[in-house]
Amino acid sequence: MIDEPTLELVRDALMTAVTIAAPILVAGVVIGLIISIFQSVTQIQEQTLTMVPKIIAMTIVAVMLLPWIVVRLSDFALHMFRLF
């Protein structure tokens, strides 16, 4: 049987990963939705038109949130070292 500290550790790791990835993924979804609406209105069906803006937006969001991401990861690492 799996003990409670192990489950808590895995849950914390997954929640940290989701918390860090969520803003970047939300930016990609929002840009993708805007580009899809634009493509529907103009009837332009170009695949690069969807990928390039999403990659650029997600990169910009990741760079802007880098200090916050580092703080979250270091807090999680310190939590891990305190447990063991």
For each residue, the residues with C-beta under 8 A, 3 or more apart:
1:
2: 6 7
3: 6 7
4: 7 8
5: 8 9 83
6: 2 3 9 10
7: 2 3 4 10 11
8: 4 5 11 12
9: 5 6 12 13 80 83
10: 6 7 13 14
11: 7 8 14 15
12: 8 9 15 16 76 79
13: 9 10 16 17 76
14: 10 11 17 18
15: 11 12 18 19
16: 12 13 19 20 72 73 76
17: 13 14 20 21
18: 14 15 21 22
19: 15 16 22 72
20: 16 17 23 24 69 72 73
21: 17 18 24 25
22: 18 19 25 26
23: 20 26 27 61 65
24: 20 21 27 28 58 61 62 65
25: 21 22 28 29 58
26: 22 23 29 30
27: 23 24 30 31 57 58 60 61
28: 24 25 31 32 54 57 58
29: 25 26 32 33
30: 26 27 33 34 57
31: 27 28 34 35 53 54 57 58
32: 28 29 35 36 50 54
33: 29 30 36 37
34: 30 31 37 38
35: 31 32 38 39 49 50 53 54
36: 32 33 39 40 50
37: 33 34 40 41
38: 34 35 41 42 44
39: 35 36 42 43 44 45 46 49 50
40: 36 37 43
41: 37 38
42: 38 39
43: 39 40
44: 38 39 49
45: 39
46: 39 49 50
47: 50 51
48: 51 52
49: 35 39 44 46 52 53
50: 32 35 36 39 46 47 53 54
51: 47 48 54 55
52: 48 49 55 56
53: 31 35 49 50 56 57
54: 28 31 32 35 50 51 57 58
55: 51 52 58 59
56: 52 53 59 60
57: 27 28 30 31 53 54 60 61
58: 24 25 27 28 31 54 55 61 62
59: 55 56 62 63
60: 27 56 57 63 64
61: 23 24 27 57 58 64 65
62: 24 58 59 65 66 69
63: 59 60 66
64: 60 61
65: 23 24 61 62 68 69
66: 62 63 69 70
67: 70 71
68: 65 71 72
69: 20 62 65 66 72 73
70: 66 67 73 74
71: 67 68 74 75
72: 16 19 20 68 69 75 76
73: 16 20 69 70 76 77
74: 70 71 77 78
75: 71 72 78 79
76: 12 13 16 72 73 79 80
77: 73 74 80 81
78: 74 75 81 82
79: 12 75 76 82 83
80: 9 76 77 83 84
81: 77 78 84
82: 78 79
83: 5 9 79 80
84: 80 81
